[in-house]
Amino acid sequence: MSNNLEALPNLSKREKEVLTWSKRGKSSWEISAILNISERTVNFHVNNIMQKLNAVSRTQAVAVAIERGLIKTD
């Protein structure tokens, strides 16, 4: 018996926040201002998220996260 469902990746609270703001169309610079962190740190989180979700773009990462129930659709 095989399970086709992939294990849900463990996203940190901050990674989920970055994904949620990305979903709302915010740039790395805008997210950095909202979360009071550097733009470099935002991009670090985005790269980690993309790797964990096996996504090739920020947009795909958001879509995968919504599909898997990792972030809400509002």
N, C-alpha and C positions, 0 to 999 in steps of 0.2 A: 504494500500500500504506500503510494508516494503522495507527498503533499506539495502541490504546485504553488502554494502561497509562500512568498518570500517572507522571512522574518522582518518585522518592522525595525528600521534602524533606530538607534537611540539618539535622538536629537536633544541637545541641551536647551534649556529655557531661552537662552540668548539666541541660539540658532532659530528657534521657533519664532521669536520676536522679529528677527531679520527677515525670515520667510514671509511672515504676515505683512510686514511693511512692503516687501517686494511685491507681494500679491496685489497690494493697493497701488502699485505703479511707482513707488518711490525709488529714487536713484541711491547709489551708495552714499553720496554726499548728503542727501536728505535724511537717510536713515541714520547716518553718523550724528547729525544735528539732533534728531529726535531722541536717540538713545544716549546722547552725550558720550560717544566713543569716537575714535578716529576713523576716517574713511578706510584706512589700511586694515583696521580691525574688522570693519564690516566686510571688506573683500575677503579677508581670511575666513570669516564665518561662511560667506557664500561659497567659497571654494570647498570648505569642509562639507557643507550641505550637499553640494553637487556630487562630491565623491561618495558620500554616504547613500545618496539616492540614485547613484549611477546615472546622473543626468549630464547632458552636454551643454546646457544653458541654464541661466537663472529661471527663465520662463518654464522650461521643462521641469526644473526642480519644484517650482510652485505647483505645477499641474500634478506631478507625482505625489507631492505631500498632501494635496487635497484629495486625490484619488484614494490614498491609503489612510485618510482620516487623521493625519498628523497635524494639520491646521484646519481651522474652521472656514467655511465659505461665506460667513456673515449672513 
